[in-house]
């Protein structure tokens, strides 16, 4: 019981309890507010707000947890099992040996020329397994489950590095400029795969020189991830 003059500490919302519990049970466990926030690309303050507010985790936050970590959004919001996605209607997170990193391919495209609009939370259509040592050699560490995603490039602006229809692996945990390289970006009209270059000011470039010279990245551009390798197992950066 709180002493006189003190307010009782609010109990954590049940949806946040479920999110934290599920994150701790992942193949690579994520524990604590800061670690979960980092895995979701959110600020710790956002998670603190989810903990204390009457509605708990937002619907968008629950969907992001499903997309990035494989934690079922209906489990988070409504306590409806399964806790982790991977039933008959989806690609299983656990149908691989524990010493492999599973990368799910989304039913989504990124333009290499014209931008492409996708639904907010596209379906998973297949998965590819990589050895952790190989992932570590490319990214520098083994990311949390769901952080790496496969999407398809559409267009020819990144030729010869990326061919039209190539599936590329994107580290969705990188949401700001992280050195020269190829990124998934949105300049306001859909997702594109472009090279970003630091020239004092960040510039956007196409590898296909017929698309013109690099230009300053527009204000408000969103970075959705960094491309480290593609489906044919070659490094970009």
PABAPA-631489 format. One line per 8 residues: number of its first residue (from 1); their letters; for each residue x, y, z of C-alpha. Coordinates in steps of 0.2 Angstrom, whole numbers, padded with zeros to 4 digits. Layout:
N
NUM) a) X Y Z | ...
END
This chain:
237
1) xxxxxxxx) 0000 0000 0000 | 0007 0017 -0004 | 0011 0029 0010 | 0002 0045 0014 | 0006 0058 0000 | 0012 0045 -0012 | 0002 0039 -0028 | 0002 0020 -0030
9) xxxxxxxx) 0012 0013 -0044 | 0002 0009 -0060 | 0002 -0009 -0064 | 0009 -0013 -0081 | -0004 -0016 -0095 | -0007 -0034 -0098 | -0002 -0032 -0117 | 0015 -0026 -0112
17) xxxxxxxx) 0017 -0041 -0100 | 0014 -0052 -0115 | 0025 -0043 -0126 | 0040 -0044 -0114 | 0036 -0062 -0110 | 0036 -0067 -0128 | 0052 -0057 -0132 | 0061 -0066 -0118
25) xxxxxxxx) 0056 -0083 -0126 | 0063 -0079 -0143 | 0077 -0090 -0150 | 0088 -0075 -0146 | 0080 -0068 -0131 | 0077 -0050 -0129 | 0075 -0044 -0111 | 0071 -0026 -0104
33) xxxxxxxx) 0063 -0011 -0110 | 0078 -0003 -0119 | 0082 -0019 -0128 | 0064 -0022 -0134 | 0062 -0004 -0139 | 0078 -0005 -0149 | 0073 -0022 -0158 | 0056 -0013 -0163
41) xxxxxxxx) 0064 0003 -0168 | 0055 0013 -0155 | 0060 0024 -0141 | 0060 0018 -0123 | 0048 0032 -0119 | 0036 0024 -0131 | 0036 0007 -0123 | 0035 0016 -0106
49) xxxxxxxx) 0019 0024 -0112 | 0012 0007 -0118 | 0016 0000 -0101 | 0005 0013 -0092 | -0009 0019 -0103 | -0026 0011 -0102 | -0025 0004 -0120 | -0008 -0004 -0118
57) xxxxxxxx) 0002 -0008 -0134 | -0004 0001 -0150 | -0011 -0009 -0164 | 0003 -0003 -0175 | 0016 -0007 -0162 | 0009 -0025 -0160 | 0009 -0027 -0179 | 0027 -0021 -0179
65) xxxxxxxx) 0032 -0034 -0166 | 0024 -0047 -0177 | 0033 -0041 -0193 | 0050 -0039 -0185 | 0051 -0051 -0171 | 0038 -0065 -0175 | 0027 -0061 -0160 | 0009 -0063 -0164
73) xxxxxxxx) 0000 -0047 -0164 | -0016 -0056 -0158 | -0007 -0063 -0144 | 0000 -0046 -0138 | -0017 -0037 -0140 | -0030 -0051 -0136 | -0020 -0065 -0127 | -0025 -0077 -0142
81) xxxxxxxx) -0012 -0090 -0145 | 0000 -0094 -0153 | 0012 -0083 -0145 | 0024 -0084 -0159 | 0019 -0085 -0177 | 0022 -0100 -0187 | 0006 -0110 -0189 | 0000 -0119 -0205
89) xxxxxxxx) -0004 -0103 -0214 | 0012 -0094 -0211 | 0031 -0098 -0213 | 0037 -0106 -0197 | 0050 -0097 -0187 | 0055 -0114 -0178 | 0055 -0125 -0193 | 0074 -0123 -0195
97) xxxxxxxx) 0088 -0129 -0185 | 0092 -0118 -0170 | 0110 -0115 -0177 | 0103 -0106 -0192 | 0096 -0088 -0195 | 0079 -0088 -0204 | 0076 -0073 -0215 | 0058 -0071 -0221
105) xxxxxxxx) 0053 -0065 -0238 | 0038 -0052 -0238 | 0025 -0050 -0251 | 0032 -0033 -0255 | 0043 -0024 -0268 | 0054 -0009 -0268 | 0056 0001 -0283 | 0073 0003 -0292
113) xxxxxxxx) 0066 0017 -0303 | 0048 0021 -0299 | 0044 0020 -0281 | 0032 0006 -0275 | 0018 0007 -0262 | 0015 -0008 -0251 | 0003 -0013 -0238 | 0008 -0008 -0220
121) xxxxxxxx) 0011 -0026 -0215 | 0014 -0038 -0230 | 0012 -0057 -0229 | 0027 -0068 -0227 | 0028 -0079 -0242 | 0044 -0090 -0239 | 0060 -0090 -0229 | 0078 -0094 -0232
129) xxxxxxxx) 0090 -0100 -0219 | 0108 -0094 -0217 | 0122 -0099 -0205 | 0125 -0087 -0191 | 0143 -0086 -0195 | 0139 -0080 -0212 | 0127 -0067 -0206 | 0139 -0061 -0193
137) xxxxxxxx) 0153 -0059 -0206 | 0141 -0047 -0216 | 0131 -0038 -0203 | 0144 -0039 -0189 | 0132 -0048 -0177 | 0118 -0060 -0177 | 0102 -0049 -0177 | 0086 -0053 -0167
145) xxxxxxxx) 0074 -0064 -0176 | 0063 -0055 -0188 | 0075 -0040 -0190 | 0082 -0046 -0207 | 0069 -0047 -0221 | 0069 -0052 -0239 | 0060 -0041 -0252 | 0060 -0040 -0271
153) xxxxxxxx) 0068 -0026 -0281 | 0057 -0020 -0296 | 0066 -0009 -0309 | 0083 -0006 -0317 | 0090 0009 -0308 | 0102 -0001 -0298 | 0109 -0012 -0312 | 0122 -0020 -0313
161) xxxxxxxx) 0122 -0022 -0294 | 0104 -0027 -0292 | 0095 -0035 -0307 | 0076 -0033 -0309 | 0067 -0046 -0299 | 0081 -0049 -0287 | 0077 -0053 -0269 | 0087 -0042 -0257
169) xxxxxxxx) 0090 -0044 -0238 | 0087 -0029 -0228 | 0092 -0025 -0210 | 0077 -0016 -0204 | 0085 -0012 -0188 | 0095 0002 -0197 | 0083 0017 -0198 | 0096 0031 -0201
177) xxxxxxxx) 0111 0034 -0211 | 0125 0021 -0207 | 0138 0025 -0219 | 0139 0024 -0238 | 0129 0009 -0245 | 0113 0003 -0252 | 0097 0007 -0242 | 0078 0004 -0243
185) xxxxxxxx) 0071 0022 -0242 | 0055 0031 -0244 | 0056 0049 -0251 | 0037 0051 -0249 | 0030 0041 -0263 | 0034 0023 -0259 | 0048 0012 -0256 | 0064 0012 -0266
193) xxxxxxxx) 0081 0004 -0266 | 0095 0017 -0268 | 0113 0020 -0264 | 0116 0033 -0251 | 0132 0043 -0251 | 0139 0055 -0238 | 0145 0070 -0247 | 0144 0082 -0232
201) xxxxxxxx) 0126 0081 -0236 | 0118 0064 -0239 | 0115 0061 -0257 | 0104 0048 -0266 | 0111 0039 -0281 | 0107 0025 -0294 | 0120 0013 -0299 | 0113 0014 -0317
209) xxxxxxxx) 0121 0030 -0323 | 0107 0033 -0336 | 0096 0038 -0321 | 0107 0054 -0318 | 0118 0061 -0305 | 0116 0059 -0286 | 0105 0072 -0278 | 0103 0078 -0260
217) xxxxxxxx) 0092 0067 -0250 | 0075 0076 -0248 | 0070 0082 -0230 | 0058 0069 -0222 | 0065 0054 -0231 | 0063 0038 -0221 | 0076 0025 -0221 | 0068 0007 -0219
225) xxxxxxxx) 0084 -0003 -0218 | 0101 -0006 -0225 | 0104 -0019 -0239 | 0119 -0030 -0235 | 0117 -0045 -0247 | 0105 -0052 -0259 | 0097 -0069 -0262 | 0112 -0075 -0273
233) xxxxx) 0123 -0072 -0258 | 0134 -0057 -0263 | 0139 -0043 -0252 | 0134 -0025 -0257 | 0143 -0014 -0245
END
